[in-house]
Amino acid sequence: MKKRLYILIFIITILCSLTGCPENSENAGVKLNAATDVINEILPMYVEANKILNGYIETEGKVVEDESGKAYKKVVSDKYKSVDDIKNLLNSVFAAEYIDKKYNKIFERDYPAFKEIEGQLYVAVMSGMIKPLSSNPIEEINNIEKDSFSVVVKFGGGESGPESKSTFYFINQNNKWLINNIENYNEPIN
């Protein structure tokens, strides 16, 4: 009888090591809480970066043209005084690979979104709309691993129009959680 018990324990141990044993609900809750904390820390920074990258930053004065005839307005901000400040904001929210894929073009194209003119930060004259986060933006958190997880985030709803969703993929790089990708859904949710 004891021999069978030892063999059963041995087989379960081998299977758990090969396939991963199911976690107890307490450990799963801790992971979910940790992921929620990361999301609550990064989402406000994402919202700020998204607004700024879409031209929603305080400006003053008249529209000026650069040497190429491109229209810009002077940024008035105690926090953002240079292109490097904008890049630092991106680095605090997004993984380097995502910045390279999605945002570096805004600094390197013929009409960059941000430019320093006579030592002052300017933003390109642009227009657009940004949906705010929903009142309860976290719909679900998925695929929680040691160094990654994903979350479905809701935008809009109410007076800001129909609700939409995006999946944010987070990774932990050098002990810092960052957004590694965002999958946007074009269809509004009714």
C-alpha angles and dihedrals in degrees: 000000000000090000091056091049091052091048091050092049090047092051093047090049091051092047092048092050092050100041104021121252118253111263122241114252092249093060091044089052091051091051091047091049091049091050090048090052091052091049093048090051098046103036095069089050089048091051090050092047092046092052093047094046089053092053098262098135127116114269137176140198132024128321110271129196124227124221089281094051094254116149120242139165126213114255116231108201136129089207102044115046102142143027087255090060090056090047090050089054089053091048090053092056110028137049114248093247092055092048090051091049100041114018114024089082090066089065099038106042126099090263105035118197091229129033138165114233118185090344095308129109115246131184125213115253103253140148135213145122131259124198113224122229114273117255088258102028102174109084100167141341117220143180096020109191133161093269105018147034140158132229133195108226124196123217132190126359127146115035093352093068134256118348118255133184138219131184114230118201115208128196133183111232120177091346092306124111114225139168108258099180142355122210109201122202114213096202117088115230114238 
